[in-house]
């Protein structure tokens, strides 16, 4: 019973340290991630969506 509690405690501590490490790594990577997103073309995020609303009666194009 006591060994289970110790194992659970060590697992929670390890998860906490890993989470802290990941958060610090993400802070250092933020400028690179922003640069990658800025270099992507705008059409990569807005290419295939119908932006003008819907027709009063559904057309064949809207149904697909």
PDBQT receptor file of N, H, CA, C and O in Angstrom, charges set to zero:
ATOM      1  N   UNK A   1       0.830  -1.199   0.000  1.00  0.00    +0.000 N 
ATOM      2  CA  UNK A   1       0.000   0.000   0.000  1.00  0.00    +0.000 C 
ATOM      3  C   UNK A   1       0.872   1.259   0.000  1.00  0.00    +0.000 C 
ATOM      4  O   UNK A   1       0.634   2.187  -0.773  1.00  0.00    +0.000 OA
ATOM      5  N   UNK A   2       1.873   1.280   0.866  1.00  0.00    +0.000 N 
ATOM      6  H   UNK A   2       2.067   0.526   1.494  1.00  0.00    +0.000 HD
ATOM      7  CA  UNK A   2       2.732   2.460   0.956  1.00  0.00    +0.000 C 
ATOM      8  C   UNK A   2       3.547   2.638  -0.321  1.00  0.00    +0.000 C 
ATOM      9  O   UNK A   2       3.785   3.763  -0.760  1.00  0.00    +0.000 OA
ATOM     10  N   UNK A   3       3.976   1.519  -0.917  1.00  0.00    +0.000 N 
ATOM     11  H   UNK A   3       3.782   0.605  -0.561  1.00  0.00    +0.000 HD
ATOM     12  CA  UNK A   3       4.759   1.636  -2.148  1.00  0.00    +0.000 C 
ATOM     13  C   UNK A   3       3.911   2.181  -3.293  1.00  0.00    +0.000 C 
ATOM     14  O   UNK A   3       4.435   2.868  -4.169  1.00  0.00    +0.000 OA
ATOM     15  N   UNK A   4       2.629   1.891  -3.301  1.00  0.00    +0.000 N 
ATOM     16  H   UNK A   4       2.203   1.333  -2.589  1.00  0.00    +0.000 HD
ATOM     17  CA  UNK A   4       1.730   2.424  -4.319  1.00  0.00    +0.000 C 
ATOM     18  C   UNK A   4       1.596   3.930  -4.178  1.00  0.00    +0.000 C 
ATOM     19  O   UNK A   4       1.604   4.655  -5.173  1.00  0.00    +0.000 OA
ATOM     20  N   UNK A   5       1.472   4.400  -2.947  1.00  0.00    +0.000 N 
ATOM     21  H   UNK A   5       1.465   3.811  -2.139  1.00  0.00    +0.000 HD
ATOM     22  CA  UNK A   5       1.355   5.838  -2.700  1.00  0.00    +0.000 C 
ATOM     23  C   UNK A   5       2.629   6.549  -3.118  1.00  0.00    +0.000 C 
ATOM     24  O   UNK A   5       2.571   7.633  -3.699  1.00  0.00    +0.000 OA
ATOM     25  N   UNK A   6       3.784   5.951  -2.829  1.00  0.00    +0.000 N 
ATOM     26  H   UNK A   6       3.832   5.071  -2.357  1.00  0.00    +0.000 HD
ATOM     27  CA  UNK A   6       5.061   6.544  -3.233  1.00  0.00    +0.000 C 
ATOM     28  C   UNK A   6       5.170   6.579  -4.751  1.00  0.00    +0.000 C 
ATOM     29  O   UNK A   6       5.611   7.577  -5.322  1.00  0.00    +0.000 OA
ATOM     30  N   UNK A   7       4.770   5.494  -5.404  1.00  0.00    +0.000 N 
ATOM     31  H   UNK A   7       4.412   4.684  -4.940  1.00  0.00    +0.000 HD
ATOM     32  CA  UNK A   7       4.832   5.446  -6.867  1.00  0.00    +0.000 C 
ATOM     33  C   UNK A   7       3.920   6.499  -7.490  1.00  0.00    +0.000 C 
ATOM     34  O   UNK A   7       4.300   7.160  -8.457  1.00  0.00    +0.000 OA
ATOM     35  N   UNK A   8       2.729   6.652  -6.941  1.00  0.00    +0.000 N 
ATOM     36  H   UNK A   8       2.421   6.115  -6.156  1.00  0.00    +0.000 HD
ATOM     37  CA  UNK A   8       1.806   7.672  -7.453  1.00  0.00    +0.000 C 
ATOM     38  C   UNK A   8       2.381   9.063  -7.237  1.00  0.00    +0.000 C 
ATOM     39  O   UNK A   8       2.295   9.915  -8.122  1.00  0.00    +0.000 OA
ATOM     40  N   UNK A   9       2.959   9.297  -6.086  1.00  0.00    +0.000 N 
ATOM     41  H   UNK A   9       3.029   8.606  -5.368  1.00  0.00    +0.000 HD
ATOM     42  CA  UNK A   9       3.567  10.599  -5.802  1.00  0.00    +0.000 C 
ATOM     43  C   UNK A   9       4.715  10.918  -6.735  1.00  0.00    +0.000 C 
ATOM     44  O   UNK A   9       4.825  12.043  -7.222  1.00  0.00    +0.000 OA
ATOM     45  N   UNK A  10       5.578   9.937  -6.991  1.00  0.00    +0.000 N 
ATOM     46  H   UNK A  10       5.489   9.023  -6.595  1.00  0.00    +0.000 HD
ATOM     47  CA  UNK A  10       6.689  10.148  -7.916  1.00  0.00    +0.000 C 
ATOM     48  C   UNK A  10       6.201  10.384  -9.343  1.00  0.00    +0.000 C 
ATOM     49  O   UNK A  10       6.786  11.179 -10.079  1.00  0.00    +0.000 OA
ATOM     50  N   UNK A  11       5.138   9.699  -9.729  1.00  0.00    +0.000 N 
ATOM     51  H   UNK A  11       4.663   9.053  -9.132  1.00  0.00    +0.000 HD
ATOM     52  CA  UNK A  11       4.566   9.895 -11.068  1.00  0.00    +0.000 C 
ATOM     53  C   UNK A  11       4.004  11.300 -11.214  1.00  0.00    +0.000 C 
ATOM     54  O   UNK A  11       4.194  11.946 -12.245  1.00  0.00    +0.000 OA
ATOM     55  N   UNK A  12       3.314  11.773 -10.184  1.00  0.00    +0.000 N 
ATOM     56  H   UNK A  12       3.160  11.248  -9.347  1.00  0.00    +0.000 HD
ATOM     57  CA  UNK A  12       2.755  13.134 -10.229  1.00  0.00    +0.000 C 
ATOM     58  C   UNK A  12       3.873  14.164 -10.256  1.00  0.00    +0.000 C 
ATOM     59  O   UNK A  12       3.778  15.156 -10.977  1.00  0.00    +0.000 OA
ATOM     60  N   UNK A  13       4.936  13.942  -9.475  1.00  0.00    +0.000 N 
ATOM     61  H   UNK A  13       5.013  13.136  -8.889  1.00  0.00    +0.000 HD
ATOM     62  CA  UNK A  13       6.068  14.871  -9.478  1.00  0.00    +0.000 C 
ATOM     63  C   UNK A  13       6.755  14.890 -10.836  1.00  0.00    +0.000 C 
ATOM     64  O   UNK A  13       7.118  15.955 -11.335  1.00  0.00    +0.000 OA
ATOM     65  N   UNK A  14       6.933  13.717 -11.435  1.00  0.00    +0.000 N 
ATOM     66  H   UNK A  14       6.638  12.852 -11.029  1.00  0.00    +0.000 HD
ATOM     67  CA  UNK A  14       7.558  13.646 -12.756  1.00  0.00    +0.000 C 
ATOM     68  C   UNK A  14       6.709  14.357 -13.804  1.00  0.00    +0.000 C 
ATOM     69  O   UNK A  14       7.238  15.042 -14.680  1.00  0.00    +0.000 OA
ATOM     70  N   UNK A  15       5.401  14.191 -13.710  1.00  0.00    +0.000 N 
ATOM     71  H   UNK A  15       4.972  13.635 -12.999  1.00  0.00    +0.000 HD
ATOM     72  CA  UNK A  15       4.512  14.875 -14.655  1.00  0.00    +0.000 C 
ATOM     73  C   UNK A  15       4.600  16.391 -14.477  1.00  0.00    +0.000 C 
ATOM     74  O   UNK A  15       4.574  17.135 -15.457  1.00  0.00    +0.000 OA
ATOM     75  N   UNK A  16       4.702  16.838 -13.252  1.00  0.00    +0.000 N 
ATOM     76  H   UNK A  16       4.724  16.233 -12.455  1.00  0.00    +0.000 HD
ATOM     77  CA  UNK A  16       4.841  18.272 -12.992  1.00  0.00    +0.000 C 
ATOM     78  C   UNK A  16       6.132  18.835 -13.564  1.00  0.00    +0.000 C 
ATOM     79  O   UNK A  16       6.128  19.890 -14.197  1.00  0.00    +0.000 OA
ATOM     80  N   UNK A  17       7.243  18.126 -13.340  1.00  0.00    +0.000 N 
ATOM     81  H   UNK A  17       7.246  17.268 -12.826  1.00  0.00    +0.000 HD
ATOM     82  CA  UNK A  17       8.513  18.593 -13.891  1.00  0.00    +0.000 C 
ATOM     83  C   UNK A  17       8.501  18.574 -15.410  1.00  0.00    +0.000 C 
ATOM     84  O   UNK A  17       9.030  19.486 -16.045  1.00  0.00    +0.000 OA
ATOM     85  N   UNK A  18       7.907  17.552 -15.995  1.00  0.00    +0.000 N 
ATOM     86  H   UNK A  18       7.477  16.812 -15.479  1.00  0.00    +0.000 HD
ATOM     87  CA  UNK A  18       7.822  17.481 -17.458  1.00  0.00    +0.000 C 
ATOM     88  C   UNK A  18       6.971  18.627 -18.001  1.00  0.00    +0.000 C 
ATOM     89  O   UNK A  18       7.319  19.233 -19.015  1.00  0.00    +0.000 OA
ATOM     90  N   UNK A  19       5.864  18.924 -17.336  1.00  0.00    +0.000 N 
ATOM     91  H   UNK A  19       5.581  18.432 -16.513  1.00  0.00    +0.000 HD
ATOM     92  CA  UNK A  19       5.017  20.037 -17.768  1.00  0.00    +0.000 C 
ATOM     93  C   UNK A  19       5.735  21.361 -17.694  1.00  0.00    +0.000 C 
ATOM     94  O   UNK A  19       5.597  22.202 -18.583  1.00  0.00    +0.000 OA
ATOM     95  N   UNK A  20       6.507  21.552 -16.633  1.00  0.00    +0.000 N 
ATOM     96  H   UNK A  20       6.620  20.869 -15.911  1.00  0.00    +0.000 HD
ATOM     97  CA  UNK A  20       7.277  22.788 -16.480  1.00  0.00    +0.000 C 
ATOM     98  C   UNK A  20       8.312  22.912 -17.601  1.00  0.00    +0.000 C 
ATOM     99  O   UNK A  20       8.500  23.991 -18.162  1.00  0.00    +0.000 OA
ATOM    100  N   UNK A  21       8.975  21.806 -17.919  1.00  0.00    +0.000 N 
ATOM    101  H   UNK A  21       8.822  20.930 -17.463  1.00  0.00    +0.000 HD
ATOM    102  CA  UNK A  21       9.965  21.809 -18.988  1.00  0.00    +0.000 C 
ATOM    103  C   UNK A  21       9.328  22.134 -20.336  1.00  0.00    +0.000 C 
ATOM    104  O   UNK A  21       9.890  22.897 -21.122  1.00  0.00    +0.000 OA
ATOM    105  N   UNK A  22       8.167  21.562 -20.602  1.00  0.00    +0.000 N 
ATOM    106  H   UNK A  22       7.710  20.943 -19.963  1.00  0.00    +0.000 HD
ATOM    107  CA  UNK A  22       7.479  21.806 -21.869  1.00  0.00    +0.000 C 
ATOM    108  C   UNK A  22       7.069  23.277 -21.980  1.00  0.00    +0.000 C 
ATOM    109  O   UNK A  22       7.214  23.883 -23.042  1.00  0.00    +0.000 OA
ATOM    110  N   UNK A  23       6.562  23.846 -20.898  1.00  0.00    +0.000 N 
ATOM    111  H   UNK A  23       6.444  23.354 -20.035  1.00  0.00    +0.000 HD
ATOM    112  CA  UNK A  23       6.160  25.255 -20.934  1.00  0.00    +0.000 C 
ATOM    113  C   UNK A  23       7.354  26.169 -21.188  1.00  0.00    +0.000 C 
ATOM    114  O   UNK A  23       7.243  27.137 -21.939  1.00  0.00    +0.000 OA
ATOM    115  N   UNK A  24       8.486  25.871 -20.573  1.00  0.00    +0.000 N 
ATOM    116  H   UNK A  24       8.576  25.084 -19.962  1.00  0.00    +0.000 HD
ATOM    117  CA  UNK A  24       9.675  26.696 -20.806  1.00  0.00    +0.000 C 
ATOM    118  C   UNK A  24      10.170  26.543 -22.234  1.00  0.00    +0.000 C 
ATOM    119  O   UNK A  24      10.610  27.520 -22.840  1.00  0.00    +0.000 OA
ATOM    120  N   UNK A  25      10.108  25.334 -22.785  1.00  0.00    +0.000 N 
ATOM    121  H   UNK A  25       9.751  24.540 -22.293  1.00  0.00    +0.000 HD
ATOM    122  CA  UNK A  25      10.534  25.114 -24.165  1.00  0.00    +0.000 C 
ATOM    123  C   UNK A  25       9.614  25.849 -25.135  1.00  0.00    +0.000 C 
ATOM    124  O   UNK A  25      10.078  26.386 -26.141  1.00  0.00    +0.000 OA
ATOM    125  N   UNK A  26       8.319  25.877 -24.844  1.00  0.00    +0.000 N 
ATOM    126  H   UNK A  26       7.942  25.440 -24.027  1.00  0.00    +0.000 HD
ATOM    127  CA  UNK A  26       7.371  26.579 -25.722  1.00  0.00    +0.000 C 
ATOM    128  C   UNK A  26       7.632  28.077 -25.731  1.00  0.00    +0.000 C 
ATOM    129  O   UNK A  26       7.480  28.725 -26.767  1.00  0.00    +0.000 OA
ATOM    130  N   UNK A  27       8.021  28.634 -24.595  1.00  0.00    +0.000 N 
ATOM    131  H   UNK A  27       8.144  28.108 -23.753  1.00  0.00    +0.000 HD
ATOM    132  CA  UNK A  27       8.321  30.074 -24.550  1.00  0.00    +0.000 C 
ATOM    133  C   UNK A  27       9.507  30.405 -25.441  1.00  0.00    +0.000 C 
ATOM    134  O   UNK A  27       9.522  31.455 -26.083  1.00  0.00    +0.000 OA
ATOM    135  N   UNK A  28      10.510  29.515 -25.489  1.00  0.00    +0.000 N 
ATOM    136  H   UNK A  28      10.497  28.662 -24.968  1.00  0.00    +0.000 HD
ATOM    137  CA  UNK A  28      11.678  29.760 -26.325  1.00  0.00    +0.000 C 
ATOM    138  C   UNK A  28      11.369  29.555 -27.805  1.00  0.00    +0.000 C 
ATOM    139  O   UNK A  28      12.043  30.127 -28.663  1.00  0.00    +0.000 OA
ATOM    140  N   UNK A  29      10.370  28.757 -28.107  1.00  0.00    +0.000 N 
ATOM    141  H   UNK A  29       9.822  28.293 -27.411  1.00  0.00    +0.000 HD
ATOM    142  CA  UNK A  29      10.038  28.467 -29.504  1.00  0.00    +0.000 C 
ATOM    143  C   UNK A  29       9.013  29.433 -30.079  1.00  0.00    +0.000 C 
ATOM    144  O   UNK A  29       8.741  29.383 -31.279  1.00  0.00    +0.000 OA
ATOM    145  N   UNK A  30       8.438  30.305 -29.270  1.00  0.00    +0.000 N 
ATOM    146  H   UNK A  30       8.659  30.345 -28.295  1.00  0.00    +0.000 HD
ATOM    147  CA  UNK A  30       7.367  31.187 -29.737  1.00  0.00    +0.000 C 
ATOM    148  C   UNK A  30       7.769  32.054 -30.926  1.00  0.00    +0.000 C 
ATOM    149  O   UNK A  30       6.988  32.151 -31.873  1.00  0.00    +0.000 OA
ATOM    150  N   UNK A  31       8.950  32.692 -30.934  1.00  0.00    +0.000 N 
ATOM    151  H   UNK A  31       9.584  32.613 -30.165  1.00  0.00    +0.000 HD
ATOM    152  CA  UNK A  31       9.295  33.507 -32.117  1.00  0.00    +0.000 C 
ATOM    153  C   UNK A  31       9.385  32.695 -33.407  1.00  0.00    +0.000 C 
ATOM    154  O   UNK A  31       8.976  33.172 -34.466  1.00  0.00    +0.000 OA
ATOM    155  N   UNK A  32       9.918  31.473 -33.329  1.00  0.00    +0.000 N 
ATOM    156  H   UNK A  32      10.250  31.086 -32.469  1.00  0.00    +0.000 HD
ATOM    157  CA  UNK A  32      10.020  30.654 -34.527  1.00  0.00    +0.000 C 
ATOM    158  C   UNK A  32       8.643  30.240 -35.032  1.00  0.00    +0.000 C 
ATOM    159  O   UNK A  32       8.408  30.208 -36.240  1.00  0.00    +0.000 OA
ATOM    160  N   UNK A  33       7.740  29.926 -34.123  1.00  0.00    +0.000 N 
ATOM    161  H   UNK A  33       7.931  29.951 -33.142  1.00  0.00    +0.000 HD
ATOM    162  CA  UNK A  33       6.387  29.526 -34.520  1.00  0.00    +0.000 C 
ATOM    163  C   UNK A  33       5.666  30.698 -35.184  1.00  0.00    +0.000 C 
ATOM    164  O   UNK A  33       4.983  30.516 -36.192  1.00  0.00    +0.000 OA
ATOM    165  N   UNK A  34       5.814  31.890 -34.627  1.00  0.00    +0.000 N 
ATOM    166  H   UNK A  34       6.369  32.038 -33.808  1.00  0.00    +0.000 HD
ATOM    167  CA  UNK A  34       5.182  33.069 -35.237  1.00  0.00    +0.000 C 
ATOM    168  C   UNK A  34       5.733  33.322 -36.627  1.00  0.00    +0.000 C 
ATOM    169  O   UNK A  34       4.986  33.677 -37.538  1.00  0.00    +0.000 OA
ATOM    170  N   UNK A  35       7.027  33.142 -36.796  1.00  0.00    +0.000 N 
ATOM    171  H   UNK A  35       7.634  32.853 -36.056  1.00  0.00    +0.000 HD
ATOM    172  CA  UNK A  35       7.637  33.366 -38.103  1.00  0.00    +0.000 C 
ATOM    173  C   UNK A  35       7.124  32.357 -39.125  1.00  0.00    +0.000 C 
ATOM    174  O   UNK A  35       6.890  32.717 -40.279  1.00  0.00    +0.000 OA
ATOM    175  N   UNK A  36       6.947  31.111 -38.724  1.00  0.00    +0.000 N 
ATOM    176  H   UNK A  36       7.137  30.819 -37.787  1.00  0.00    +0.000 HD
ATOM    177  CA  UNK A  36       6.439  30.092 -39.635  1.00  0.00    +0.000 C 
ATOM    178  C   UNK A  36       5.021  30.426 -40.064  1.00  0.00    +0.000 C 
ATOM    179  O   UNK A  36       4.693  30.321 -41.246  1.00  0.00    +0.000 OA
ATOM    180  N   UNK A  37       4.165  30.832 -39.112  1.00  0.00    +0.000 N 
ATOM    181  H   UNK A  37       4.432  30.917 -38.152  1.00  0.00    +0.000 HD
ATOM    182  CA  UNK A  37       2.790  31.168 -39.458  1.00  0.00    +0.000 C 
ATOM    183  C   UNK A  37       2.714  32.397 -40.350  1.00  0.00    +0.000 C 
ATOM    184  O   UNK A  37       1.838  32.470 -41.211  1.00  0.00    +0.000 OA
ATOM    185  N   UNK A  38       3.606  33.364 -40.170  1.00  0.00    +0.000 N 
ATOM    186  H   UNK A  38       4.318  33.304 -39.470  1.00  0.00    +0.000 HD
ATOM    187  CA  UNK A  38       3.592  34.546 -41.019  1.00  0.00    +0.000 C 
ATOM    188  C   UNK A  38       4.083  34.231 -42.425  1.00  0.00    +0.000 C 
ATOM    189  O   UNK A  38       3.678  34.892 -43.381  1.00  0.00    +0.000 OA
ATOM    190  N   UNK A  39       4.951  33.228 -42.563  1.00  0.00    +0.000 N 
ATOM    191  H   UNK A  39       5.280  32.692 -41.786  1.00  0.00    +0.000 HD
ATOM    192  CA  UNK A  39       5.471  32.905 -43.885  1.00  0.00    +0.000 C 
ATOM    193  C   UNK A  39       4.499  32.059 -44.704  1.00  0.00    +0.000 C 
ATOM    194  O   UNK A  39       4.656  31.957 -45.921  1.00  0.00    +0.000 OA
ATOM    195  N   UNK A  40       3.500  31.449 -44.064  1.00  0.00    +0.000 N 
ATOM    196  H   UNK A  40       3.373  31.532 -43.075  1.00  0.00    +0.000 HD
ATOM    197  CA  UNK A  40       2.521  30.658 -44.801  1.00  0.00    +0.000 C 
ATOM    198  C   UNK A  40       1.606  31.572 -45.612  1.00  0.00    +0.000 C 
ATOM    199  O   UNK A  40       1.287  32.674 -45.166  1.00  0.00    +0.000 OA
ATOM    200  N   UNK A  41       1.183  31.134 -46.788  1.00  0.00    +0.000 N 
ATOM    201  H   UNK A  41       1.443  30.239 -47.151  1.00  0.00    +0.000 HD
ATOM    202  CA  UNK A  41       0.263  31.972 -47.568  1.00  0.00    +0.000 C 
ATOM    203  C   UNK A  41      -1.098  32.069 -46.887  1.00  0.00    +0.000 C 
ATOM    204  O   UNK A  41      -1.538  31.137 -46.214  1.00  0.00    +0.000 OA
ATOM    205  N   UNK A  42      -1.748  33.199 -47.071  1.00  0.00    +0.000 N 
ATOM    206  H   UNK A  42      -1.391  33.956 -47.618  1.00  0.00    +0.000 HD
ATOM    207  CA  UNK A  42      -3.053  33.422 -46.432  1.00  0.00    +0.000 C 
ATOM    208  C   UNK A  42      -4.096  32.438 -46.946  1.00  0.00    +0.000 C 
ATOM    209  O   UNK A  42      -5.011  32.077 -46.205  1.00  0.00    +0.000 OA
ATOM    210  N   UNK A  43      -3.983  31.999 -48.189  1.00  0.00    +0.000 N 
ATOM    211  H   UNK A  43      -3.241  32.293 -48.791  1.00  0.00    +0.000 HD
ATOM    212  CA  UNK A  43      -4.978  31.089 -48.740  1.00  0.00    +0.000 C 
ATOM    213  C   UNK A  43      -4.923  29.709 -48.100  1.00  0.00    +0.000 C 
ATOM    214  O   UNK A  43      -5.848  28.915 -48.270  1.00  0.00    +0.000 OA
ATOM    215  N   UNK A  44      -3.855  29.410 -47.366  1.00  0.00    +0.000 N 
ATOM    216  H   UNK A  44      -3.103  30.055 -47.228  1.00  0.00    +0.000 HD
ATOM    217  CA  UNK A  44      -3.754  28.109 -46.714  1.00  0.00    +0.000 C 
ATOM    218  C   UNK A  44      -4.803  27.965 -45.614  1.00  0.00    +0.000 C 
ATOM    219  O   UNK A  44      -5.190  26.850 -45.265  1.00  0.00    +0.000 OA
ATOM    220  N   UNK A  45      -5.261  29.081 -45.073  1.00  0.00    +0.000 N 
ATOM    221  H   UNK A  45      -4.947  29.987 -45.357  1.00  0.00    +0.000 HD
ATOM    222  CA  UNK A  45      -6.223  29.034 -43.983  1.00  0.00    +0.000 C 
ATOM    223  C   UNK A  45      -7.644  29.370 -44.413  1.00  0.00    +0.000 C 
ATOM    224  O   UNK A  45      -8.590  29.072 -43.684  1.00  0.00    +0.000 OA
ATOM    225  N   UNK A  46      -7.815  29.986 -45.580  1.00  0.00    +0.000 N 
ATOM    226  H   UNK A  46      -7.046  30.228 -46.172  1.00  0.00    +0.000 HD
ATOM    227  CA  UNK A  46      -9.160  30.424 -45.958  1.00  0.00    +0.000 C 
ATOM    228  C   UNK A  46      -9.531  30.000 -47.369  1.00  0.00    +0.000 C 
ATOM    229  O   UNK A  46     -10.352  30.660 -48.006  1.00  0.00    +0.000 OA
ATOM    230  N   UNK A  47      -8.960  28.936 -47.870  1.00  0.00    +0.000 N 
ATOM    231  H   UNK A  47      -8.293  28.400 -47.352  1.00  0.00    +0.000 HD
ATOM    232  CA  UNK A  47      -9.150  28.586 -49.262  1.00  0.00    +0.000 C 
ATOM    233  C   UNK A  47     -10.482  27.961 -49.599  1.00  0.00    +0.000 C 
ATOM    234  O   UNK A  47     -11.103  28.400 -50.567  1.00  0.00    +0.000 OA
ATOM    235  N   UNK A  48     -10.966  26.973 -48.878  1.00  0.00    +0.000 N 
ATOM    236  H   UNK A  48     -10.461  26.616 -48.092  1.00  0.00    +0.000 HD
ATOM    237  CA  UNK A  48     -12.082  26.192 -49.333  1.00  0.00    +0.000 C 
ATOM    238  C   UNK A  48     -13.410  26.479 -48.668  1.00  0.00    +0.000 C 
ATOM    239  O   UNK A  48     -14.296  25.625 -48.705  1.00  0.00    +0.000 OA
ATOM    240  N   UNK A  49     -13.588  27.612 -48.077  1.00  0.00    +0.000 N 
ATOM    241  H   UNK A  49     -12.869  28.306 -48.048  1.00  0.00    +0.000 HD
ATOM    242  CA  UNK A  49     -14.834  27.891 -47.359  1.00  0.00    +0.000 C 
ATOM    243  C   UNK A  49     -15.701  28.872 -48.132  1.00  0.00    +0.000 C 
ATOM    244  O   UNK A  49     -15.192  29.785 -48.782  1.00  0.00    +0.000 OA
ATOM    245  N   UNK A  50     -16.997  28.681 -48.060  1.00  0.00    +0.000 N 
ATOM    246  H   UNK A  50     -17.411  27.939 -47.532  1.00  0.00    +0.000 HD
ATOM    247  CA  UNK A  50     -17.976  29.529 -48.722  1.00  0.00    +0.000 C 
ATOM    248  C   UNK A  50     -18.243  30.715 -47.806  1.00  0.00    +0.000 C 
ATOM    249  O   UNK A  50     -18.888  30.556 -46.769  1.00  0.00    +0.000 OA
ATOM    250  N   UNK A  51     -17.762  31.895 -48.165  1.00  0.00    +0.000 N 
ATOM    251  H   UNK A  51     -17.238  32.024 -49.007  1.00  0.00    +0.000 HD
ATOM    252  CA  UNK A  51     -17.801  33.041 -47.259  1.00  0.00    +0.000 C 
ATOM    253  C   UNK A  51     -19.013  33.952 -47.445  1.00  0.00    +0.000 C 
ATOM    254  O   UNK A  51     -19.220  34.854 -46.633  1.00  0.00    +0.000 OA
ATOM    255  N   UNK A  52     -19.800  33.750 -48.462  1.00  0.00    +0.000 N 
ATOM    256  H   UNK A  52     -19.632  33.018 -49.122  1.00  0.00    +0.000 HD
ATOM    257  CA  UNK A  52     -20.845  34.725 -48.789  1.00  0.00    +0.000 C 
ATOM    258  C   UNK A  52     -22.211  34.375 -48.215  1.00  0.00    +0.000 C 
ATOM    259  O   UNK A  52     -23.194  35.024 -48.571  1.00  0.00    +0.000 OA
ATOM    260  N   UNK A  53     -22.310  33.416 -47.374  1.00  0.00    +0.000 N 
ATOM    261  H   UNK A  53     -21.512  32.888 -47.084  1.00  0.00    +0.000 HD
ATOM    262  CA  UNK A  53     -23.609  33.042 -46.840  1.00  0.00    +0.000 C 
ATOM    263  C   UNK A  53     -24.237  31.950 -47.679  1.00  0.00    +0.000 C 
ATOM    264  O   UNK A  53     -23.551  31.272 -48.444  1.00  0.00    +0.000 OA
ATOM    265  N   UNK A  54     -25.523  31.783 -47.540  1.00  0.00    +0.000 N 
ATOM    266  H   UNK A  54     -26.081  32.334 -46.919  1.00  0.00    +0.000 HD
ATOM    267  CA  UNK A  54     -26.229  30.705 -48.232  1.00  0.00    +0.000 C 
ATOM    268  C   UNK A  54     -27.290  31.275 -49.165  1.00  0.00    +0.000 C 
ATOM    269  O   UNK A  54     -27.810  32.369 -48.946  1.00  0.00    +0.000 OA
ATOM    270  N   UNK A  55     -27.599  30.514 -50.208  1.00  0.00    +0.000 N 
ATOM    271  H   UNK A  55     -27.177  29.626 -50.386  1.00  0.00    +0.000 HD
ATOM    272  CA  UNK A  55     -28.670  30.870 -51.127  1.00  0.00    +0.000 C 
ATOM    273  C   UNK A  55     -30.009  30.535 -50.465  1.00  0.00    +0.000 C 
ATOM    274  O   UNK A  55     -30.058  29.682 -49.579  1.00  0.00    +0.000 OA
ATOM    275  N   UNK A  56     -31.091  31.192 -50.881  1.00  0.00    +0.000 N 
ATOM    276  H   UNK A  56     -31.051  31.885 -51.601  1.00  0.00    +0.000 HD
ATOM    277  CA  UNK A  56     -32.399  30.864 -50.292  1.00  0.00    +0.000 C 
ATOM    278  C   UNK A  56     -32.773  29.396 -50.491  1.00  0.00    +0.000 C 
ATOM    279  O   UNK A  56     -33.365  28.778 -49.607  1.00  0.00    +0.000 OA
ATOM    280  N   UNK A  57     -32.424  28.839 -51.657  1.00  0.00    +0.000 N 
ATOM    281  H   UNK A  57     -31.942  29.342 -52.376  1.00  0.00    +0.000 HD
ATOM    282  CA  UNK A  57     -32.653  27.425 -51.915  1.00  0.00    +0.000 C 
ATOM    283  C   UNK A  57     -31.277  26.772 -52.094  1.00  0.00    +0.000 C 
ATOM    284  O   UNK A  57     -30.419  27.305 -52.798  1.00  0.00    +0.000 OA
ATOM    285  N   UNK A  58     -31.075  25.622 -51.454  1.00  0.00    +0.000 N 
ATOM    286  H   UNK A  58     -31.772  25.190 -50.882  1.00  0.00    +0.000 HD
ATOM    287  CA  UNK A  58     -29.775  24.984 -51.509  1.00  0.00    +0.000 C 
ATOM    288  C   UNK A  58     -29.417  24.610 -52.936  1.00  0.00    +0.000 C 
ATOM    289  O   UNK A  58     -30.195  23.951 -53.625  1.00  0.00    +0.000 OA
ATOM    290  N   UNK A  59     -28.250  25.026 -53.376  1.00  0.00    +0.000 N 
ATOM    291  H   UNK A  59     -27.618  25.561 -52.816  1.00  0.00    +0.000 HD
ATOM    292  CA  UNK A  59     -27.778  24.692 -54.712  1.00  0.00    +0.000 C 
ATOM    293  C   UNK A  59     -26.946  23.408 -54.648  1.00  0.00    +0.000 C 
ATOM    294  O   UNK A  59     -26.606  22.916 -53.572  1.00  0.00    +0.000 OA
ATOM    295  N   UNK A  60     -26.634  22.890 -55.821  1.00  0.00    +0.000 N 
ATOM    296  H   UNK A  60     -26.910  23.289 -56.695  1.00  0.00    +0.000 HD
ATOM    297  CA  UNK A  60     -25.821  21.687 -55.891  1.00  0.00    +0.000 C 
ATOM    298  C   UNK A  60     -24.442  21.938 -55.292  1.00  0.00    +0.000 C 
ATOM    299  O   UNK A  60     -23.874  21.059 -54.644  1.00  0.00    +0.000 OA
ATOM    300  N   UNK A  61     -23.905  23.135 -55.507  1.00  0.00    +0.000 N 
ATOM    301  H   UNK A  61     -24.366  23.849 -56.033  1.00  0.00    +0.000 HD
ATOM    302  CA  UNK A  61     -22.571  23.470 -55.001  1.00  0.00    +0.000 C 
ATOM    303  C   UNK A  61     -22.570  23.532 -53.481  1.00  0.00    +0.000 C 
ATOM    304  O   UNK A  61     -21.605  23.096 -52.854  1.00  0.00    +0.000 OA
ATOM    305  N   UNK A  62     -23.618  24.057 -52.878  1.00  0.00    +0.000 N 
ATOM    306  H   UNK A  62     -24.403  24.411 -53.387  1.00  0.00    +0.000 HD
ATOM    307  CA  UNK A  62     -23.701  24.135 -51.415  1.00  0.00    +0.000 C 
ATOM    308  C   UNK A  62     -23.845  22.756 -50.791  1.00  0.00    +0.000 C 
ATOM    309  O   UNK A  62     -23.384  22.526 -49.674  1.00  0.00    +0.000 OA
ATOM    310  N   UNK A  63     -24.474  21.852 -51.499  1.00  0.00    +0.000 N 
ATOM    311  H   UNK A  63     -24.849  22.039 -52.407  1.00  0.00    +0.000 HD
ATOM    312  CA  UNK A  63     -24.735  20.526 -50.926  1.00  0.00    +0.000 C 
ATOM    313  C   UNK A  63     -23.518  19.632 -50.873  1.00  0.00    +0.000 C 
ATOM    314  O   UNK A  63     -23.521  18.631 -50.157  1.00  0.00    +0.000 OA
ATOM    315  N   UNK A  64     -22.476  19.967 -51.616  1.00  0.00    +0.000 N 
ATOM    316  H   UNK A  64     -22.474  20.780 -52.198  1.00  0.00    +0.000 HD
ATOM    317  CA  UNK A  64     -21.302  19.096 -51.635  1.00  0.00    +0.000 C 
ATOM    318  C   UNK A  64     -20.287  19.508 -50.622  1.00  0.00    +0.000 C 
ATOM    319  O   UNK A  64     -19.236  18.876 -50.509  1.00  0.00    +0.000 OA
TER     320      UNK A  64
